[in-house]
Amino acid sequence: MNLALAELSRLVARRFVLLMTVLLVAAFGVTVATTVASSHRPTAAEVAEAEREVLFAQARIEQIREDCERQRVSPEFCEVYTEREPRIEDYLYGVFVFSQEITDLVYFMIAFLALFAFLVAASFVGAELTSGGMTNLLLWRPQRVTVLGTKLATVLAAVVALSAVASVLYIGAFYAIAEVGGVPGVLDGEFWRDLVLTVGRDLGMVAFAAAIGFGAATLGRHTAAALGLVATYAIVWEIGARIVFEVIEAATPDRYMLSSYIGAWMAGEVSFWDQYGDRQYELTWMHAAAVFAVALAAIVGGAFATFRHRDLA
């Protein structure tokens, strides 16, 4: 049998994968149900009130523009108040607006998908290293790097494909909610381009989480090793080191936190103020890509390097 097909069959047959998939669907179902319960189709009176609010906001923005021109205030100061024209959906309360809320909902979805990918990938290799299944597999195909690489490629392809399908269904479900019990909002070309780029980056986050989980479990020979790595990093560095940075008054502690780069990757870019609050700096998805590459080289590269020679018994 083809090695990749054999690995895919083993992955799909695992009870843990089935359990995680059910929990994933349940989490998404609760999110959709909560949105449906908290939204309603705006009435004619609500739309009319929102239109009046828009006219009032437009008049206020025009007044700010005139004041800026008359007082010759810095253009950057004025743009803060006038960079976006008000819209009706800005003043509809208790109404789900697809164009305004879907990005945050996608971030929520990707957080669950990344956790799913991490646990599935870690358990896929960790369980076989613990039970001796990997040793039996190598008796059939005695090429360590090929076997481990195929296993990694299989789980990456599976979780990314599942995440892509889940993303389409998830976004489609919320669009349907907006059409039936909410408001779609302004869905122009820029909106769809940004949404597609966000989903594309977030699928990359899913692959990154899966690869890190797989590599950590391979290095530690157990699924728990991957969980221990995450817990240790979060406690020692994200919490402990952040406290130390605050004590010593480091200017830019966020630059040294993986969570900052995860946020930059998912959003495209994020801004931070230094510890003194007088200088702003940005982290972009390109900075995040460089950090992720280093992490992958260290953990996944280290996993392959040690797996080639160590005793599996």
LOVO-421327 format. One record per residue: x negated, y, z of N, C-alpha, C, O, CB in turn. Coordinates in pm, whole numbers, plus 50000, padded with zeros to 5 digits. Glycine has a CB too. Layout:
LOVO-421327
XYZXYZXYZXYZXYZ...
END
This chain:
LOVO-421327
499154988050000500005000050000499125012450000498055012550061500965000150123499565023049933498865035749934498745040950076499705040750152499575045949844497535045650112497285049850249498175061450291498695061650402495825053650267498355071150203499185082750236500635078650259501275083450353499115093250124501165069950175502535065350194502675057350323503675058450393502985056750074501655049350354501685041850479501705051250599502455048850694500475032350487500895061850595500875071450705502205078850717502685081250828499735081450686502775082450604504075089350607505145080350666505985084850744504485093850466505115067750629506085058250683505925056850833506915056250906505935044550615504695056250880504435055251024504895067751097505425067051208502945052751049504675079251035505085091851097506605092651112507115095751219504585103851015507305089751004508775090651005509385080651101510435083351161509335088450864508745069051117509305058451201509125060951351509725053951432508665045351165508315070751389508035072951531509245078951602509845088551555506825082151548509595072951718510755077751795510545091951845511485099751854511025068351913509305095251878509025108751927509335119251821509865129951852507565109951971509015116251696509315125551587510815127251572511305138351551508695120751454511545116251581513005117051573513575125351686514465133651665513625102951575513065123151807513535130651923513265145551907514135153851932512875125552051512045148951864511695163051845512535169451736512905181151747510205164351812512845162051632513675167351524515085170251574515665180551539513735157451406515625161251654516955163451712516965175851801517885184051796517415151051792515925177251884515835189051971515685201851890516245212251926514665187652068514955201151781514765212751694516095217051633516435228851632513745209651583516845207351581518155210351523519095215951629519865225251602518765197651458519025210451749519875215251858519555229751893520455237851915519725206351981518265233051899517855246851931518355256551825518845267351858516335247851943518225252851698518705261451591520225262651594520785273251569518235256151454520895251551626522355251851634522845261251743523815268451723522895237951658522175261051858522545270051968522345284551927523175293151959521725266852096521255287351856520975301051810522065305951715522545317151728519605301851742522435297451620523475301051524524815303051596525525312751569523615290351415525145293851687526425294751758526485307351843527525313851852526635282351846525365310851907525325323051990525545335451905526235344751945523975324052064524935335551786525105347051697526555348251650527105359251645524175345851575527165336951616528565337151572529455342451684530355350451660529015322951530529195337851808530045341851921529895356651957530825362752010529715333452042528725362451927528465376351968528695386451856528435398351875527045377652018529175381951740529375391051628530835390851584531595381751617528465387251510531215401051510532565401651453532545410151327531655418451307533575407251557533535408051245533675416151124534115430151163535135431551230534685409751025533385440651125533765454251168535125458351112535455455550997532705464351123535895464751196537215469651154537055482651076535985488651072538135471751277538155486851015538145499350939537835511251030537155520650990539485501550868538345510651154538095521551248536615522051286536045532851298538965519851375535995510451304534565510151339533715515351224532745522451246534145495851375534085511751101533345516550985533485531750972532515538650942533845509650856534695536750994534915551150985534105558551090533515568951061536405554351001534075553351212533295559551319531805559251285531085568951312533545552551453531345548151228529945547051188529605557051079528505562651079529635532851142530515559250986530285569050879530155583050936529335590950890531425568650776530965586151037530855599351102529505600751173528895611351170532015601451202529065590051237527765590251303526635592351203525665599351232527545577351380526765586351085525745587950981525695602450935524605608150920526035578650861526865608550913526885622550870526255631650976525525640950943528315627050841526555628751103525985636751212524465634951217523735644651235526615632751347523985622551200522545619851203521845626351085520745631651100522295604751203522475626150968521885632550850521755647650872520745653650834522725629750725522755653550930522695667950957521585671051057520895681151044524055672951011521415662451157520375664451256518985663151193518085670951225520525654651371518815653351106517525651551038517205663450948516065668050942517525638550955518215668350880518005679950794517585692150876516755700150832519275682950713518175693450996517805704551083516355703251128515625713251135518735705151204515925690951158514535688651199513585692251085512535698151108514315674051242513965688550964513115691850848512985706850830511895712050805513685685550721514085713750843514045728350828513195734650938512435743950912515465734150831513335729551062512535734951172511045732451148510215741051178512965728751306510705720951096509305717751068508735727150964507625732350978509175703251021509515729350857509045738150752508905752450801507955759450765509985737750633509855756750884509825770550933508685772651033508035783151032511165774050998508455762851118507425764351221506075758951177505075760151248507855757251347506045753151056504815747551000504165737451096502965737651122503815758850970505025728551146504555717951236503855707351153504115706051033505745711751317502985699651215502275688951147503245679651076504225675251136501435681051246503015676450947503905667450872504045653850938505115647750935503395665650730502955648851000503015635751065504035635951180504725625951203501625631651119504125647151251505075648251361506495647751309507365641351369504835661251439506745654351199508095654751143508505641251086509675637351096508185665451035507565634051027507895621250964508375610951064509125601851028506695615950891507955612351189508415603051293509935603351304510565593151331507775606451429510515615051283511955616751299512725615651168513945613751170512245629951362512045616751056512765617550929512335606850829512745607450713512555631050868511525597050871510985587550774512025577850721511825572050614509865579850837513155575950791514175566450747515555572850754515945578350857514135553650831516285572050644517615577650641518565568650721518455556350715518115579250496519495574550795520455566450873521385558650781521695562850670521275575350966521835547150830522745538550755523955534950841523895535850964522025525750706525015531050776526245527750850526005516450950526495516951062527355523750752525235506350907525035494850996524265498451124524295491051222524285483950921523575510051122522875514251244523845517651357523455517751474521985526451213525085520251323526055524851422527235515251436528305519051483526555538751386527025502851395528035492451417527565484051535526515477651527528245483651288528315483851642527895477251765528635463951782529825462951755528135486351887527885453851828528475440651842528695433851710529505424651699529765441551916527975438351607528105432851472526745427651427525745434751438528665443551372526695415551378525455409851328525125415951192525895414751096525555394351318523975422651184523515428851059522315420651009521245421151068523135444051081522515413450903521495404250852520165411050826519125406150869521985397550725520185422250756518945428950715518135433950834516915435050825519255440450623518785437050946518105442451063517635431651160516645433651230519005451951134518315420551165518055410651271517395397851223516885390151305519325407151338517385395251092516875382351046515385380651071514935369551096517165380650899514605391451066513155390051086512845385051227512025376051243512445403551062513485390751329513275386051466513755371651482513145363851555514005395251566514835368251416515345354551422514375344851354514245333351397516725353651358513715349251249512715340851183511525338451276510995327351282512235347351051511105348751349510025346951446510405336451550509595328051588509675360451515511645337051597512135327251693512085313251632511675303651698513565330751737512515312051509512505299151440511085293751428510855281851452513135300451302510145302251389508775297751368508125293651500507305284451502507945308751300508475300151609507935296051740508315281651770507485273851817508455305351851509565278051742509995264351765509335254751666508915243851704511525263351754509235258851540508625250151440507135247951469506625236951450508805256151300506445258351515505035256851548504845247451667503925239251667504405270551579505705248651768505645239451881505935225151836505245215751876506645243651991506945223651752507275210551696506075204651622505725193051643508485211651601505445212651536504315207851456503135204051545502485193851522503875218651356502875212151647501765209351738501955196051810501045187851815501625220651841503155193951865503415181751941503445169351852502915158951889504725183052016504065170551736504155159151645502765155251595502435143451593505085162451526501965165051555500625161951504499735156251613498985146751588499975174351445499805161851733498985156951843499365142651880498495134251903499115166051965500655139951887501095126551926500845116451815500615104651842502585126651963500875120851690500685111751577499315105151581499195093151556500855119251446498285112951613496945107151621496615102751763495915092851782495905117051572497095110151864496765106852002497305093452046496615085952115497285117452092498525090152005499125077452045498355065751987498195055452053500595076852001497875067051864497145055951801495755054451859495255043251870497055058151650495125065351898493815064151963493945057852101493045050652145493155077951974495045060552169495255055052303495645040252298495165032152378496335062952376496515036652203497045022952197496155013052123496375001052132498385023252132495175018052050494345009151970494815007851827494215000351749494294995752032495865014851792496375014351656495375019351554495325014351442497635022151645494575029351593493575034651501492525024051468492085022951354492905047051560492135016151568491155005551545491694995251447490974990951357490784998751678492944991451463493554981951369493634987551229493434980451130494954978051417493935000551220494025006951089492675007051019492595005250898494565021251103491615009251096490265009651037489784995750995488894994550911489285015751136490364985451053490034971851007490584969650866489994962350786490594961251104491714975950838492314974850704491634984250605491414980550489493814977850709491314996250650490675006250563489485012050639489625022350704491685017650519488305005650631487155009550714486405021850663485185021450644486194998050723487125032550640486515045350601487065056050695488165061250674486795048850449486315059150796486835067350905487305081150859488425085350890485765068851011486455088150786486815101650745488015101450653488885110150662485625108550675488075091650563489215090550472490505088050548491535094150520488985079450370490445078950644491635075650723492105087750805493285091150804491355063650816491175094050874491545105650957492015117250870492985124050904490365110051045491335119550758491735130450668493105128150608493905137450596490725132050558493395115550571494715112350516495805114150620496895119150591494745098050462495495110050743496465111750851496745126550876497905130450894495945105050981495705134850876495895149250896496665155250780497605163050801494535156250912496295151750657496975157250540498455153250538499315161250501496285152550410498735141050579500115136150580500965143950679502065148250646500155121350612500465145650801501255152550901501395167450867502435173450893500635150851040500355173450808500455187450766501505189150657502345198050664499085192550717501455180450556502415181350446503845179250498504765186150454502095171050338504005169850591505335166750641505915178350721507065182250700505295154250727505135183950813505685194550898505895207550820506845214950846504765197151018505025210250723505215222350642506435220750552507215230150536503955225350558506605208950491507765206650406509065207650488510025213950445507675192850337509075201450605510245202250692510515216750733511665221050736510065193550817509465224150763509615238150805510145246750691510945255850714508275243750855509695244050569510175251750454511675249350433512425258850411509385247950327512095236650439513515233550423514325239650536515385245550514513735218250417513815238250659514505243950775514635259050764515665264750801513765240250905513595265750711513625280350697514725284750600515455294250626512265285550649514835277650488515855281050389517245279050447518115287750432515685272350261517465267650514518775264950573519095274850685520225279450699518835250550627518095277950764518255287150878518625301150829519575307150878516965287650963517865306250734518145319650681519485319650608520245329250620517015324250586519765308950533521045308050464522215308050559523255314050530521085295750379522065301350674523145300950771523435314850826524595318550843522795291450886522405322650853522615336050906523145345650800523885354950831521325341550965522765343350675523345351550568524845348750557525645357950538522645348650432525235336050569526645332550565527405338850681528525343650665526835317350568526765339050799527395345550915527625360350886528675365750918526515343751042526625366750827526745381050796527875383650696528585393650708525415386550742528025374850599529075376650499530455374650557531405381450520528855367150382530565365050650531885361450703532235369450828533355374350842531935346550734531265370750920531575377051047530615387951087530395390251206531595366951153530035394750990529095405451020528925414450900529875416850825527745399651062527705419650881527395428650770526045424550711525075423350786527375443550816525955422450579524645418850519523605429850533522425426750551524815415550373524005442550525523045453550529522445456150393522945451350291521945450550630521355463750390520685467250265519695456150229518685454250296519945481050278520005448850123519185437450082518555440449947518905434349846520035424450075517625449949946516965453649821515735444949797515445435849875516565468649824515025447849690513855439949654512765440349759512105430249784513295444649523512575451849821511555453149925511875444250044510985437950102511415467649970513155443750082513565435350193513245420650166512645413950250515055437050222513635415750049513415401650018511935398550004511495387750042514155397849889511165407849950509715405549938509085404250076508275395250100509035417049859509465413350166508905412750302509325399950374508535394050447509345425050383510575395750353511055383750419510335371350367509955362550445512565382250400510135370750236509425359250178507985358850228507465348150260509445360050024507325370350235505955370850286505895366650433504975359650475505375384950270506885370850510506935367050651507095351950666506395345650745508075374350723508025346250591508235331850597506985324350550506605314150608509445327650513506335329450445505125323050396504015322950499503365312750521504635329950270503795334450564502785335050670503155325750785502285319250843502615349550722504435325250819504855317250932504735302250903504495294450995506285320550969504885298250777504615284350742503125281250760502755270150798505055281350597502295291150733500865289550761500615287750909499725280250948500085301550710501395294750994501275293151138501635279051181501015273351271502145303251211502655273251117503055259451146501905249951114501585241051193504315255651066501285251750997500155243250959498985244951056498335235151093499695246650815498725257351099497645259851194497915252751326497015246351382497485274951218499135253651377499485247151504499335232051493498825225651584500915250751545499785226551380499665212051362498205207751357497825197751419500375207651234497385215251285495965211651272495245212551407494425203951439495275220751169495545222851486494915224251617495345212951709494515207251780495275237951680496635209551709497105198551791496455185351751496055177451837498595197351782496365183051621495745170851570494275170151609493795159851655495885170051417493555181151590492135181251622491855179651769490945172351807491525193951574492645186251854492435185351998492725171252049491995166052134493315195452071493785165051997494115151452038493045141551991492765131852061495485147351983492465144051874491395135351825490155136651910489515126651943491075138651679489805148751946488635150852031488825144452168487895138352222488345165852047490025145852224490275140552358490795126352360491005120752468491245149252427491015120352242491505106552230492885104552293493245093252324490525097052292493635115152312494935113752379495785126052347495255137052331494765112052534497095124052338498015135352314497895145652425497955157752401499465130352304497715140752548497625149852662496445159352650496465170252708497515141952791495405155352575494235164152560494625177052488494135187752522493125156952482495515175952388495965187852316496775196952407496615209152406496795183852193497655190852487498455198752581497565205152686497795216552726499525189952649496555197752731495635203252829494835214852775494565224452847494695192552878494455213952648493705224952586494525237752586494025248452620493305221252443495795236652546496655248552540496885254252680496795266352701498005245052475497185245452776497435250052912496195256752972496295267153037497875238353001495035250552950493795256253004493495269752941493125279253011492625246652980493645270652811493385283452744494325294352796493895305452826493535281952592495625290952807496605300952850496315305952991496385317953018498015295152843495975296753080495755300653221494415307653239494325318153303495825288253312493355301653182492015306953206491765319853128491185329253182490975296653168492195320153002491825331552917492945341852904492755353552935491415326752780494105337452858495185347052834495625353952963496015365652961496365340252769495585346753074495975352653202494755357053283494635368653321496815342753283493845347453308492695350453394491775360853336491415370553403491915337953420491385358953210490455368553148491095382253131490415392453142489975363253014492405382453104493075395453089493025403253220492835415453220494545393553045493185396253332493085402853463491685408453484491515419653532493445393053577490675400453447489285405153461489035417453375488405427053420488295393953423489545417353252489355428753162489995441353221489455452353207489965425753024491135439653287491775451253348490965456453467490865468553488493195447553393490395447053543489585451153659488355458953616488025469153675489165438953740487665453953512486455460753466486755472153369485845478953322485515450753400488075474153341488535484953254487945484053114487465493953058488195498453317487985472053059487575470352919488515478152829489725478452852487565455252878487975484552728488775493752647489835486552563490965491252555487875501752556489465475452501490385468852407490505453952437490005445752359489905470952262491125450052546491215435852582492025427552483491765415652468491825434452719492995433652416493825426052324493035420452205493455410652143494955434752272491905426452175491075421452065490535407452092490145400352000489925431052039490515403452217489895390752255490935379952287490575369252337488985392752373492205382752260493265373352291493845367052165494215374152071494375380252371493915353852162494465347052045495915350852022496365351451907494355331852062496655353552128498065357352114498205370152031499195371651959498695359252251497245379252041497295391551963497175388551814497855394651732496175401252006496325379051780496125375451640497295367251586497625368051467494825367651623497915359451673499125352351631500225362451596500905360951495499605342651742500375372551681501355383051652501035390551524501935393751446501425392751767499745393451502499335400451381499605391951257500015397151153497855404251388499375378951268499625370151153501115369451120501495370251003499085356051181501935367951220503365366451197504005379351146504865379051057504055362051324503595390751200504195403551162503485410251045504025419550986504195412751280502285405651012501515412350907500485421650966499335421850922502425419950814500875429351065499965437851140500635442351269501855443851274499525450051056499845444551372500345449651499499405460551548498215460551515500485438351605499945469751627499155480851680499065479651830500015475551897499775494351640497905483351885497675483352028497045496652069496335503051991496765471352069497325500552193496625511952253495505506552340495645496052403497615520952335494405513752345493325509352433493735511252579494775517152608492015517052402492915506352667493265506252810493465520352866494155522052967492185499152889492875530252800492995543952850494155551352785494465562652823491705551552826494795545052688495955550952624495685562652534496605570252503496895555052727494435564552491494135576052407493655572252267493305580952187493085584552473493645559152235493235555152100494015542752058494115533052133491695552352093494565543351937495335532151885494515524451782493795530451703496665537151823494625511451784493925503351683494865492451633495835488951700492615497151742494565487151516495445477451452494725464251428493515463851404495985482951320495495453451435495035440351394495965435851281497185437051292495045430051514495395430851172496185426651058496105411551040495365404551111495705433850931496875406650943496885392250917495515387450867495175375750882497975388750814494725396550808493395392550763492455390250881491655380950879492805403250670492565398650984491805396151107492215382751168491375374951213492015407651209493525380251167494025367751223493515355751144493145345551203495555367751226493495356951011493025345850928491575342350960491215330550963493145349450779490745352350985489345349851019489235342551153488435333251167488555363151024490035346751252490005340151383490515325851372489935316751431490855348051485491585323851295492125310351278491115301251210491005289451245493425310851197490385306651113489385298551042488295293851138487845282351130488755306750926487875302651227486865298851326487395288051420486695278451451486415311151408488645289751465489255279851555489395266351487489115256051548490625284751604489815266351362489955253851288488605247151266488485234951278490645256351153487605255051234486265249451212485745242951340485135232351336485285260351165485995249451454485485244251581486235231651624485605221751661485595254851689487565232051619488355220951674488545209751573488245198151602489715225951721489025213051454489245202551353487915197551299487725185451282490135207851237486995206851272485665202551226484965193951329484345183951295484815214651192485065197951457484465190051564485105176351576484425166451604484585197251695486425175651553487115162751561486615153151455486355141451483488625164851545486455158051332485965149351224484515145351247484125133951220486105156351087483715154751297482295151851319482115140951426481295131951409481545164551361482865141751534482715131751641483375118551603482915107951645483315137051771484455119051525485195106851490484365097651402484575085551401486505110451420483425103251328482635095151234481775084851306481505074151251481755104151148481325087751428480305079551490480695073351624480055063751668479095087551509481735078651689481975074151826482665060351830483255055851732482805084451901482575054051945483185041151968484685043151996485055051252080482485033752087485535035751924486985037251939487585026752030488775027452061487645036451804486805017352073487345006552155487675011352294488145003652377486364994852162
END
